[in-house]
Amino acid sequence: MSLFGRLWWSLALAFGVLSVALGLGEYSTLRRALMSNVDRNLELRALWLAHQLQAGTLPDGLMEPPHQSLEELGKVFVEVLDGQGQLVRRSSNLEQAIPGEPRSGTYFLTVHTPGGNPMRIHQLEVAGSLGVVRVAESLELAESSLANSVVKILALWALTSLLAALISYRMLRHICRPLEALSLKARWIAESGEVRERVPVDDTVREVLQVSSTINGLLDRVEKLLSAQERLLQDTSHELRNPLTVLKIDLELLSRPDLDSDTRVEVGQEVQGELSRLIELVDGLMQISWAETSPQIALESLLLEPFLKQLVARYQPLTGDRQLELRVGSQMALADRRRLEQILRNLLDNAFRYAGSQARIQVWVGGDSNWIPAEQLKRTGDVFIVVEDNGPGIESKYWEKLFERYFRLEPDRSRQAGGVGLGLPLARVLARAMGGELTVYSQPGQACAFLVRLRKAPH
């Protein structure tokens, strides 16, 4: 059954049960009121007759109290018995004894006449053992009133149920119509694979708006992921095509018997270089895939000063005419030692590779910068490590692209230098896996800085 059908039947059933409960309550209240009124009239008549019996002024006829309203005359039957149960007086409208055997005490009783009509009886025992007064009233009028009320209640229940069904139908159609449109569109998108399409957004119902907005947000992410996957396949195939083509040509050259030894050595070295490039490419892809899916990060409280001093010391023999400086204080970061070293090695390798032979490279923790936004360096609860160089710099439009797989500012130069365009994407993924971030700030022609943000270690 559809959602609309379930909701409609649920509302109809709930309203029906509520209406029946209210009807039963109304019927029960009316019945109690009628019976209470009958009992009160019988009790008052019995008390008046008992008083008359005690005074010896028991009247004849209908035996009604004075000032009795006309509509009550003839409805009540009276029977007075002495202490031995013998009849003393009977109202003129009573042709035979009131049904039911008299017994001692004062009580109310409902009986049926030989004709099957209900009758309410009140027996009052008179003080001084003078006898008992029995007063009875037919319940036909009360039962008729109750029957009429039942008919009215049923008619009202049927009318209100019909109105409730119509109102709930229109209300649920108003709610479910956009849901049905959303469901149909979502199913069409799922079956056709057209993730660029979007489900309709209906803002008349807040919950429907939330669902449609969530689905569209999910479709946006799916489209981005598929685009990224497609771009990854294209880039990967492009990256593989060049070394594989070179390998194919080199192997064909090596297979020639007339190839001289010097050329053969040169071609063999080129084959080794391309194989190393392929291994680096595959290894980079595997590491990024691992880091994005199930990274094994072992966070620890890491004192940055000895860690960075040891790392920078390894690069000092490679500086040549470059300057490599370190500024660090006693900062504690929450990091994975091995993964942080992998990130910083990648940043230092890039600085050495692209900043130039006369470059000045700095690694610093804490402090200020003239061109890195101050709010990025003063965030509470964070520790940052900056790897800065005075190389050619990078335009701001390329900052985020640096962290895309295979992106190069100068593809030819990067390929010749040995890069495959996976180092920075991997470094950012590792930084995020540790709960941090990796960003870049640069001034074209002046400087470039990569900022590694980590969480402070608890004291």
Helices and strands as residue ranges (DSSP letters): H 3-55, G 70-72, E 76-81, E 87-90, E 107-112, E 118-126, E 131-138, H 140-192, H 206-254, H 261-293, E 300-303, H 304-315, G 316-318, E 323-327, E 332-335, H 337-354, E 360-365, H 374-377, E 382-389, G 396-398, G 401-403, H 411-417, H 423-433, E 437-443, E 447-456
